[in-house]
Amino acid sequence: MTGRRVPRVLSVAGTDPTGGAGIHADLKSIAANGGYGMAVVTALVAQNTHGVRSVHVPPVEFLAEQLDAVSDDVEVDAVKIGMLGTPDVVRTVREWLERVSPPVVVLDPVMVATSGDRLLDEDAEQALRGLARHADVLTPNVPELALLADEPVAGDWGGVLEQARRVSARYGVTVLAKGGHLDGDLLPDAVVDAAGATEVVELPGVRIETTSTHGTGCSLSAALATRYAACGDWVEAAREAKHWLAESIRHGAALEVGSGHGPVSHFAGLWERGGVVTRPTPDEVVAQWWEGIRDIREGIDALAFVRGLGDGSLEEPQFLRYLAQDALYLRDYSRVLAEASRLAPTAEEQGFWAASAQGAVTAEMQLHESRVPPEVMAAARPGPATTAYLDHLLATAARGDYAVLVAAVLPCFWVYQDVGERLHPASHPEHPYRSWLDTYADEAFATATRTAVGIVARTAARADAATRDVMYEAFRRSAAHELAFFAAPAEDEGPVPPSR
């Protein structure tokens, strides 16, 4: 439901302290189907997975106050109505609907329990029939459909559909006909609109062998209201709600709630596909990753090469050896950046990585090669640290995973910018390595680094936990290669280039 406003759905129903039915199931269903759930209590019910023990109906004046409190403040996109219980409760809800006229009303006419017991007296049933005319959709089970039609209970699916047509025409509403009370392995439902161009749209299904069916009617009607408020099409809403409910029923037993007819697992699909671990914000990614390489950063700071680079005491042969290796590194690094540009999901990111690739080839390599004699550059070969770093980056690029690749290239921005910025204040006009420090402490490089950090942090924040872990591992490996690269000039990697 990305990009759409979250539907605000109000459940008007009774309670279930075990959480499987009534407003407790409705709120879970609304949330699981992408809505924001609200609830007005019509009755307090003492029940569990074995059945109802007692019902307490608060004064209808309080019910009216609840309803008005919600609608006076919140724009309600859909209303799902469940257990009402008494004629006075039905009348109070009907009067509120007439005053407020919510755009979508789904009525689950709770009249007959799964056991077959009648839940309403004759006066309440008659009041509920009057309320049905204020609904957009009715979601009766097979016995409830028969009561609304004033006919015997249908014995087969064809009979259910015929009754649904007559109920739809009588009350001027769409009916979601449900086959759950029929025998057989098939479990069809149908959207029936006697006044519509397409009178009946059947939704096939199969019966799931389970005892976790408590609250399925409540859950389906709440899901239907939520889905319709989002998409505006009853058939699509019913199809999606049915698929979701089937998934939730299949996982219900795993909850191990109660010893009777247990509830469905409303969030099973979401838990399986998305988990329950929260995703970090981009800012949190930045803080966690930077702190995660603290040991590597401290190792870089402790290197004699870096200390000498900062205060100018570094011997020039070591610096020239470093520049020669860095120039060799940048040639392939620019190719890796170009691959990041090719894989980038947005034009903005594509442009950034392409510009960075060009910058690595031109500005940075020119800086390096201006200090290293051409004949020395021509004879230079990558040392072990350079080779290891490039092998890591090129292998990552070859796998074609954009998220992991940009995480791997990030240290070459972030670590260099950090080192350059911190060493630069110690430089002076006569500092022998001032041009190098100027390059990596430059505001343009700082801006590029912030952009790179932002791209990677946003990518990591959007990724699933497994991908984010792989990204971080690639990032940390590159940071470790940076440490080895800074350490290499002191470890006699090849001949020392002569100074000019």
HURAGI-V514573 format. One line per field, one symbol per residue. ss: DSSP state (H for helix, E for strand, - for the rest). A space follows every 50 residues. Layout:
ss: ???
//
This chain:
ss: -------EEEEEE--------HHHHHHHHHHH---EEEEEE--EEEEE-- EEEEEE---HHHHHHHHHHHH------EEEE-----HHHHHHHHHHHHHH ----EEE----E-----E---HHHHHHHHHHH----EE---HHHHHHHH- ------HHHHHHHHHHHHHHH--EEEEE-------E--EEEE-------E EEE--E-------E-HHHHHHHHHHHHHHHH--HHHHHHHHHHHHHHHHH -HHHH-------E----HHHHHHH-------HHHHHHHHHHH-HHHHHHH HH-HHHHHHHH----HHHHHHHHHHHHHHHHHHHHHHHHHHHH---HHHH HHHHHHHHHHHHHHHHHHH----HHHHHH----HHHHHHHHHHHHHHHH- -HHHHHHHHHHHHHHHHHHHHHHH---------HHHHHHHH-HHHHHHHH HHHHHHHHHHHH--HHHHHHHHHHHHHHHHHHHHHHHHHHH---------
//
